Amino acid sequence: MRIALHGATGRMGQAVVRLVHEKREGRIVGAIAAPDAPEQGTDVGEVAGIGHLGVSVTADHAVGLLGADVVIDFSAAGAIEMLARAVKRARVALVSGTTGIDSSGAAALSDAAEVAPVLWAPNMSFGIEAMARMARMAIAALGDDYDIEIVETHHRQKIDAPSGTALRLAEAVREARPDLALRHGREGTHGERKKSELMVVALRGGDVIGDHTIHLLGPSERIEITHRATQRDLFARGALRAAAWLIGKKPGRYSLSDLLG
């Protein structure tokens, strides 16, 4: 598996480099970062702290994607459209875990998927996908007598809220309860909680990698489904597993749910 990285100098990009080196799960052949990244021209192995790999960080997508079977993207939402255009030209598989993507970014990914396989997920943890499935099953079994709220916690540097994972979980909840309307936070005299609400609350602070809890609050009881990420390697492992699965697939949009069957 020949891997190009987009967002190669970020925390997740470096985690993928280290994991590939440690597990020998493929080979890094390209490393793309923003033009203003101070690591431009530096060997990506040295950036990740594992020594020389012979792959220099570049801002040129064509150079970075050259010879790759798949590109793994952990970058910024604003960089997605340019990456999608490069993927479409190179016809290389794309696995993206970048969050905060807007409708234009989503449309760009779908455009690239016309000629290449594209898998996007706001969280590359297979545990999160299992959590979404558990929530759907529980909500279907319990009915509409239970109020549902989602609380997510991340480190202080996270720039988007709520997290893409929280929104993914909210989407799973609404698949079981399509009557629910998404809301974000409460303030002031907001009145009694409406049965149709699905509240998502975001907490920020410290160095929390990512905690998510779905609260099912019913008569005389409550159920909490919680996922806690304790290492960033979790997402790197998920991305590598998704990349290995995606290579050779027909053009189109894919998800972790497709991978898990």
Short mmCIF file of the C-alpha atoms (twelve columns), coordinates in Angstrom:
data_MODEL
# 
_entry.id   MODEL 
# 
loop_
_atom_site.group_PDB 
_atom_site.id 
_atom_site.type_symbol 
_atom_site.label_atom_id 
_atom_site.label_alt_id 
_atom_site.label_comp_id 
_atom_site.label_asym_id 
_atom_site.label_seq_id 
_atom_site.Cartn_x 
_atom_site.Cartn_y 
_atom_site.Cartn_z 
_atom_site.pdbx_PDB_model_num 
ATOM 1   C CA . MET A 1   0.000   0.000  0.000   1 
ATOM 2   C CA . ARG A 2   1.622   3.219  -1.202  1 
ATOM 3   C CA . ILE A 3   0.342   6.081  0.933   1 
ATOM 4   C CA . ALA A 4   0.341   9.833  0.414   1 
ATOM 5   C CA . LEU A 5   -0.480  12.053 3.380   1 
ATOM 6   C CA . HIS A 6   -2.433  15.295 3.222   1 
ATOM 7   C CA . GLY A 7   -1.917  17.331 6.364   1 
ATOM 8   C CA . ALA A 8   1.314   15.386 6.810   1 
ATOM 9   C CA . THR A 9   2.865   17.682 9.437   1 
ATOM 10  C CA . GLY A 10  -0.140  17.837 11.764  1 
ATOM 11  C CA . ARG A 11  -0.595  15.661 14.826  1 
ATOM 12  C CA . MET A 12  -2.599  13.026 12.971  1 
ATOM 13  C CA . GLY A 13  -0.362  13.073 9.911   1 
ATOM 14  C CA . GLN A 14  2.651   12.414 12.130  1 
ATOM 15  C CA . ALA A 15  0.760   9.651  13.932  1 
ATOM 16  C CA . VAL A 16  0.097   7.905  10.609  1 
ATOM 17  C CA . VAL A 17  3.783   8.188  9.635   1 
ATOM 18  C CA . ARG A 18  4.876   6.633  12.936  1 
ATOM 19  C CA . LEU A 19  2.309   3.835  12.743  1 
ATOM 20  C CA . VAL A 20  3.206   2.922  9.154   1 
ATOM 21  C CA . HIS A 21  6.871   2.810  10.161  1 
ATOM 22  C CA . GLU A 22  6.165   0.736  13.280  1 
ATOM 23  C CA . LYS A 23  3.686   -1.734 11.789  1 
ATOM 24  C CA . ARG A 24  5.113   -1.836 8.239   1 
ATOM 25  C CA . GLU A 25  1.563   -1.377 6.975   1 
ATOM 26  C CA . GLY A 26  2.461   0.083  3.604   1 
ATOM 27  C CA . ARG A 27  4.917   2.792  2.618   1 
ATOM 28  C CA . ILE A 28  4.758   6.587  2.701   1 
ATOM 29  C CA . VAL A 29  5.398   7.910  -0.826  1 
ATOM 30  C CA . GLY A 30  4.120   11.498 -0.522  1 
ATOM 31  C CA . ALA A 31  3.638   14.173 2.134   1 
ATOM 32  C CA . ILE A 32  1.541   17.292 1.495   1 
ATOM 33  C CA . ALA A 33  1.198   20.245 3.871   1 
ATOM 34  C CA . ALA A 34  0.003   23.842 3.647   1 
ATOM 35  C CA . PRO A 35  2.310   26.204 1.709   1 
ATOM 36  C CA . ASP A 36  3.042   28.191 4.887   1 
ATOM 37  C CA . ALA A 37  3.933   25.117 6.966   1 
ATOM 38  C CA . PRO A 38  7.429   25.642 8.440   1 
ATOM 39  C CA . GLU A 39  8.271   22.001 7.680   1 
ATOM 40  C CA . GLN A 40  8.135   22.540 3.902   1 
ATOM 41  C CA . GLY A 41  11.059  20.694 2.285   1 
ATOM 42  C CA . THR A 42  11.808  18.691 5.439   1 
ATOM 43  C CA . ASP A 43  11.789  14.886 5.411   1 
ATOM 44  C CA . VAL A 44  8.417   13.738 6.761   1 
ATOM 45  C CA . GLY A 45  10.066  10.995 8.821   1 
ATOM 46  C CA . GLU A 46  12.174  13.571 10.608  1 
ATOM 47  C CA . VAL A 47  9.072   15.692 11.246  1 
ATOM 48  C CA . ALA A 48  7.420   12.639 12.873  1 
ATOM 49  C CA . GLY A 49  10.543  11.864 14.887  1 
ATOM 50  C CA . ILE A 50  11.395  8.489  13.323  1 
ATOM 51  C CA . GLY A 51  14.345  9.489  11.134  1 
ATOM 52  C CA . HIS A 52  14.918  9.919  7.410   1 
ATOM 53  C CA . LEU A 53  12.339  8.317  5.070   1 
ATOM 54  C CA . GLY A 54  13.333  9.983  1.822   1 
ATOM 55  C CA . VAL A 55  9.980   11.767 1.396   1 
ATOM 56  C CA . SER A 56  10.023  15.559 1.568   1 
ATOM 57  C CA . VAL A 57  7.055   17.656 2.644   1 
ATOM 58  C CA . THR A 58  5.599   19.592 -0.295  1 
ATOM 59  C CA . ALA A 59  2.717   21.942 -1.015  1 
ATOM 60  C CA . ASP A 60  2.376   20.565 -4.562  1 
ATOM 61  C CA . HIS A 61  -0.518  18.101 -4.699  1 
ATOM 62  C CA . ALA A 62  0.600   16.604 -8.009  1 
ATOM 63  C CA . VAL A 63  4.044   15.817 -6.575  1 
ATOM 64  C CA . GLY A 64  2.656   14.553 -3.280  1 
ATOM 65  C CA . LEU A 65  0.151   12.184 -4.913  1 
ATOM 66  C CA . LEU A 66  2.572   10.817 -7.505  1 
ATOM 67  C CA . GLY A 67  2.770   7.029  -7.311  1 
ATOM 68  C CA . ALA A 68  0.265   6.719  -4.454  1 
ATOM 69  C CA . ASP A 69  -2.497  4.109  -4.213  1 
ATOM 70  C CA . VAL A 70  -4.341  6.148  -1.588  1 
ATOM 71  C CA . VAL A 71  -4.127  9.512  0.130   1 
ATOM 72  C CA . ILE A 72  -4.957  9.771  3.831   1 
ATOM 73  C CA . ASP A 73  -6.210  13.218 4.807   1 
ATOM 74  C CA . PHE A 74  -6.193  14.769 8.267   1 
ATOM 75  C CA . SER A 75  -6.048  18.471 7.445   1 
ATOM 76  C CA . ALA A 76  -8.304  21.523 7.624   1 
ATOM 77  C CA . ALA A 77  -11.792 21.881 6.208   1 
ATOM 78  C CA . GLY A 78  -10.680 24.767 4.005   1 
ATOM 79  C CA . ALA A 79  -8.160  22.538 2.222   1 
ATOM 80  C CA . ILE A 80  -10.627 19.850 1.167   1 
ATOM 81  C CA . GLU A 81  -11.771 21.358 -2.116  1 
ATOM 82  C CA . MET A 82  -8.227  21.670 -3.486  1 
ATOM 83  C CA . LEU A 83  -7.429  18.129 -2.361  1 
ATOM 84  C CA . ALA A 84  -10.598 16.770 -3.972  1 
ATOM 85  C CA . ARG A 85  -9.672  18.372 -7.296  1 
ATOM 86  C CA . ALA A 86  -6.175  16.857 -7.089  1 
ATOM 87  C CA . VAL A 87  -7.630  13.438 -6.242  1 
ATOM 88  C CA . LYS A 88  -9.933  13.677 -9.243  1 
ATOM 89  C CA . ARG A 89  -6.999  14.454 -11.543 1 
ATOM 90  C CA . ALA A 90  -4.802  11.704 -10.090 1 
ATOM 91  C CA . ARG A 91  -7.662  9.164  -9.728  1 
ATOM 92  C CA . VAL A 92  -6.239  8.020  -6.415  1 
ATOM 93  C CA . ALA A 93  -8.334  6.624  -3.535  1 
ATOM 94  C CA . LEU A 94  -9.044  9.085  -0.716  1 
ATOM 95  C CA . VAL A 95  -9.591  8.437  3.002   1 
ATOM 96  C CA . SER A 96  -10.429 11.645 4.864   1 
ATOM 97  C CA . GLY A 97  -10.915 12.175 8.585   1 
ATOM 98  C CA . THR A 98  -11.031 15.969 8.398   1 
ATOM 99  C CA . THR A 99  -13.903 17.511 10.363  1 
ATOM 100 C CA . GLY A 100 -15.884 20.724 9.968   1 
ATOM 101 C CA . ILE A 101 -16.401 20.229 6.221   1 
ATOM 102 C CA . ASP A 102 -19.151 22.473 4.821   1 
ATOM 103 C CA . SER A 103 -21.534 21.824 1.928   1 
ATOM 104 C CA . SER A 104 -18.967 23.011 -0.644  1 
ATOM 105 C CA . GLY A 105 -16.363 20.608 0.713   1 
ATOM 106 C CA . ALA A 106 -18.871 17.755 0.742   1 
ATOM 107 C CA . ALA A 107 -19.822 18.530 -2.859  1 
ATOM 108 C CA . ALA A 108 -16.132 18.508 -3.840  1 
ATOM 109 C CA . LEU A 109 -15.697 15.061 -2.290  1 
ATOM 110 C CA . SER A 110 -18.725 13.794 -4.195  1 
ATOM 111 C CA . ASP A 111 -17.310 15.256 -7.409  1 
ATOM 112 C CA . ALA A 112 -13.997 13.425 -6.844  1 
ATOM 113 C CA . ALA A 113 -15.971 10.236 -6.122  1 
ATOM 114 C CA . GLU A 114 -17.152 10.205 -9.722  1 
ATOM 115 C CA . VAL A 115 -13.721 8.905  -10.757 1 
ATOM 116 C CA . ALA A 116 -12.139 7.621  -7.506  1 
ATOM 117 C CA . PRO A 117 -13.244 5.802  -4.345  1 
ATOM 118 C CA . VAL A 118 -13.707 8.303  -1.501  1 
ATOM 119 C CA . LEU A 119 -14.272 7.451  2.164   1 
ATOM 120 C CA . TRP A 120 -14.950 10.304 4.556   1 
ATOM 121 C CA . ALA A 121 -15.711 9.926  8.254   1 
ATOM 122 C CA . PRO A 122 -15.624 12.587 10.990  1 
ATOM 123 C CA . ASN A 123 -14.067 10.004 13.298  1 
ATOM 124 C CA . MET A 124 -11.870 7.109  12.160  1 
ATOM 125 C CA . SER A 125 -12.658 5.041  15.266  1 
ATOM 126 C CA . PHE A 126 -14.580 1.843  14.585  1 
ATOM 127 C CA . GLY A 127 -15.761 2.079  18.191  1 
ATOM 128 C CA . ILE A 128 -17.657 5.266  17.315  1 
ATOM 129 C CA . GLU A 129 -19.386 3.478  14.438  1 
ATOM 130 C CA . ALA A 130 -20.343 0.667  16.809  1 
ATOM 131 C CA . MET A 131 -21.614 3.299  19.269  1 
ATOM 132 C CA . ALA A 132 -23.850 4.780  16.567  1 
ATOM 133 C CA . ARG A 133 -25.285 1.336  15.877  1 
ATOM 134 C CA . MET A 134 -25.906 0.699  19.579  1 
ATOM 135 C CA . ALA A 135 -27.715 4.031  19.863  1 
ATOM 136 C CA . ARG A 136 -29.995 3.254  16.932  1 
ATOM 137 C CA . MET A 137 -30.865 -0.143 18.424  1 
ATOM 138 C CA . ALA A 138 -31.538 1.274  21.894  1 
ATOM 139 C CA . ILE A 139 -33.694 4.133  20.617  1 
ATOM 140 C CA . ALA A 140 -35.723 1.800  18.397  1 
ATOM 141 C CA . ALA A 141 -36.332 -0.492 21.373  1 
ATOM 142 C CA . LEU A 142 -37.175 2.240  23.897  1 
ATOM 143 C CA . GLY A 143 -39.471 4.401  21.780  1 
ATOM 144 C CA . ASP A 144 -40.103 8.113  22.173  1 
ATOM 145 C CA . ASP A 145 -40.558 8.256  25.957  1 
ATOM 146 C CA . TYR A 146 -36.832 8.906  26.347  1 
ATOM 147 C CA . ASP A 147 -35.176 12.305 25.973  1 
ATOM 148 C CA . ILE A 148 -31.884 12.178 24.084  1 
ATOM 149 C CA . GLU A 149 -28.902 14.489 24.578  1 
ATOM 150 C CA . ILE A 150 -25.299 14.267 23.359  1 
ATOM 151 C CA . VAL A 151 -22.302 15.673 25.240  1 
ATOM 152 C CA . GLU A 152 -18.831 15.843 23.685  1 
ATOM 153 C CA . THR A 153 -15.524 16.948 25.234  1 
ATOM 154 C CA . HIS A 154 -12.312 17.870 23.399  1 
ATOM 155 C CA . HIS A 155 -8.988  19.610 24.029  1 
ATOM 156 C CA . ARG A 156 -8.792  23.380 24.159  1 
ATOM 157 C CA . GLN A 157 -7.157  23.685 20.701  1 
ATOM 158 C CA . LYS A 158 -10.099 22.185 18.796  1 
ATOM 159 C CA . ILE A 159 -11.493 24.901 16.541  1 
ATOM 160 C CA . ASP A 160 -14.911 23.499 15.530  1 
ATOM 161 C CA . ALA A 161 -17.927 22.815 17.707  1 
ATOM 162 C CA . PRO A 162 -19.826 20.634 18.009  1 
ATOM 163 C CA . SER A 163 -17.403 17.960 16.885  1 
ATOM 164 C CA . GLY A 164 -17.967 16.154 13.625  1 
ATOM 165 C CA . THR A 165 -18.291 12.966 15.649  1 
ATOM 166 C CA . ALA A 166 -21.091 14.438 17.762  1 
ATOM 167 C CA . LEU A 167 -22.916 15.409 14.583  1 
ATOM 168 C CA . ARG A 168 -22.377 11.890 13.212  1 
ATOM 169 C CA . LEU A 169 -23.906 10.461 16.384  1 
ATOM 170 C CA . ALA A 170 -26.786 12.933 16.141  1 
ATOM 171 C CA . GLU A 171 -27.365 11.733 12.591  1 
ATOM 172 C CA . ALA A 172 -27.519 8.132  13.859  1 
ATOM 173 C CA . VAL A 173 -30.000 9.156  16.569  1 
ATOM 174 C CA . ARG A 174 -32.222 10.889 14.022  1 
ATOM 175 C CA . GLU A 175 -32.190 7.811  11.810  1 
ATOM 176 C CA . ALA A 176 -34.070 6.095  14.646  1 
ATOM 177 C CA . ARG A 177 -36.026 9.215  15.699  1 
ATOM 178 C CA . PRO A 178 -36.528 11.424 12.620  1 
ATOM 179 C CA . ASP A 179 -38.930 13.635 14.601  1 
ATOM 180 C CA . LEU A 180 -36.048 15.126 16.603  1 
ATOM 181 C CA . ALA A 181 -34.748 18.629 15.852  1 
ATOM 182 C CA . LEU A 182 -31.076 19.387 16.502  1 
ATOM 183 C CA . ARG A 183 -30.259 22.143 19.007  1 
ATOM 184 C CA . HIS A 184 -27.020 23.482 20.504  1 
ATOM 185 C CA . GLY A 185 -26.893 24.546 24.158  1 
ATOM 186 C CA . ARG A 186 -29.331 26.333 26.451  1 
ATOM 187 C CA . GLU A 187 -29.361 29.765 28.037  1 
ATOM 188 C CA . GLY A 188 -31.805 31.888 29.976  1 
ATOM 189 C CA . THR A 189 -35.451 31.039 30.575  1 
ATOM 190 C CA . HIS A 190 -35.821 28.544 27.781  1 
ATOM 191 C CA . GLY A 191 -38.943 26.862 29.115  1 
ATOM 192 C CA . GLU A 192 -39.670 23.189 29.583  1 
ATOM 193 C CA . ARG A 193 -37.685 20.772 27.466  1 
ATOM 194 C CA . LYS A 194 -39.560 19.869 24.290  1 
ATOM 195 C CA . LYS A 195 -39.970 16.225 23.433  1 
ATOM 196 C CA . SER A 196 -38.761 16.955 19.894  1 
ATOM 197 C CA . GLU A 197 -35.342 18.294 20.988  1 
ATOM 198 C CA . LEU A 198 -32.001 16.619 20.376  1 
ATOM 199 C CA . MET A 199 -29.475 18.717 22.278  1 
ATOM 200 C CA . VAL A 200 -25.748 18.609 21.506  1 
ATOM 201 C CA . VAL A 201 -23.416 20.203 24.058  1 
ATOM 202 C CA . ALA A 202 -19.693 20.842 23.457  1 
ATOM 203 C CA . LEU A 203 -17.104 21.092 26.249  1 
ATOM 204 C CA . ARG A 204 -13.548 22.338 25.580  1 
ATOM 205 C CA . GLY A 205 -10.487 22.205 27.806  1 
ATOM 206 C CA . GLY A 206 -7.206  20.587 28.706  1 
ATOM 207 C CA . ASP A 207 -5.788  17.874 26.471  1 
ATOM 208 C CA . VAL A 208 -8.835  15.621 26.070  1 
ATOM 209 C CA . ILE A 209 -8.493  13.671 22.811  1 
ATOM 210 C CA . GLY A 210 -12.215 13.026 22.468  1 
ATOM 211 C CA . ASP A 211 -15.080 11.898 24.735  1 
ATOM 212 C CA . HIS A 212 -18.642 11.398 23.503  1 
ATOM 213 C CA . THR A 213 -21.726 10.349 25.478  1 
ATOM 214 C CA . ILE A 214 -25.274 9.765  24.269  1 
ATOM 215 C CA . HIS A 215 -27.732 10.203 27.161  1 
ATOM 216 C CA . LEU A 216 -31.079 8.399  26.971  1 
ATOM 217 C CA . LEU A 217 -33.160 9.904  29.793  1 
ATOM 218 C CA . GLY A 218 -36.427 8.127  30.543  1 
ATOM 219 C CA . PRO A 219 -38.952 7.587  33.312  1 
ATOM 220 C CA . SER A 220 -37.104 6.447  36.471  1 
ATOM 221 C CA . GLU A 221 -33.907 5.512  34.595  1 
ATOM 222 C CA . ARG A 222 -31.219 6.717  32.265  1 
ATOM 223 C CA . ILE A 223 -28.847 4.996  29.865  1 
ATOM 224 C CA . GLU A 224 -25.463 6.433  28.879  1 
ATOM 225 C CA . ILE A 225 -23.498 5.169  25.888  1 
ATOM 226 C CA . THR A 226 -19.955 6.532  26.114  1 
ATOM 227 C CA . HIS A 227 -16.838 6.392  23.972  1 
ATOM 228 C CA . ARG A 228 -13.484 7.771  25.146  1 
ATOM 229 C CA . ALA A 229 -10.416 8.029  22.923  1 
ATOM 230 C CA . THR A 230 -7.198  7.660  24.909  1 
ATOM 231 C CA . GLN A 231 -4.594  7.796  22.108  1 
ATOM 232 C CA . ARG A 232 -4.513  9.505  18.721  1 
ATOM 233 C CA . ASP A 233 -3.097  6.309  17.247  1 
ATOM 234 C CA . LEU A 234 -6.678  5.034  17.422  1 
ATOM 235 C CA . PHE A 235 -7.630  7.287  14.503  1 
ATOM 236 C CA . ALA A 236 -4.437  6.532  12.598  1 
ATOM 237 C CA . ARG A 237 -5.112  2.795  12.850  1 
ATOM 238 C CA . GLY A 238 -8.662  3.303  11.646  1 
ATOM 239 C CA . ALA A 239 -7.509  5.383  8.680   1 
ATOM 240 C CA . LEU A 240 -4.940  2.760  7.657   1 
ATOM 241 C CA . ARG A 241 -7.525  -0.012 7.906   1 
ATOM 242 C CA . ALA A 242 -9.940  2.050  5.812   1 
ATOM 243 C CA . ALA A 243 -7.214  2.808  3.250   1 
ATOM 244 C CA . ALA A 244 -6.313  -0.870 2.815   1 
ATOM 245 C CA . TRP A 245 -10.004 -1.695 2.332   1 
ATOM 246 C CA . LEU A 246 -10.688 1.184  -0.074  1 
ATOM 247 C CA . ILE A 247 -7.891  0.514  -2.578  1 
ATOM 248 C CA . GLY A 248 -9.303  -1.182 -5.657  1 
ATOM 249 C CA . LYS A 249 -12.921 -0.234 -4.940  1 
ATOM 250 C CA . LYS A 250 -15.074 1.277  -7.679  1 
ATOM 251 C CA . PRO A 251 -15.447 5.084  -7.757  1 
ATOM 252 C CA . GLY A 252 -18.037 6.330  -5.296  1 
ATOM 253 C CA . ARG A 253 -18.666 7.556  -1.765  1 
ATOM 254 C CA . TYR A 254 -17.995 5.116  1.066   1 
ATOM 255 C CA . SER A 255 -18.262 5.152  4.865   1 
ATOM 256 C CA . LEU A 256 -16.976 3.170  7.818   1 
ATOM 257 C CA . SER A 257 -20.401 1.546  7.941   1 
ATOM 258 C CA . ASP A 258 -19.750 0.106  4.476   1 
ATOM 259 C CA . LEU A 259 -16.414 -1.275 5.686   1 
ATOM 260 C CA . LEU A 260 -18.005 -2.932 8.722   1 
ATOM 261 C CA . GLY A 261 -20.885 -4.300 6.666   1 
# 
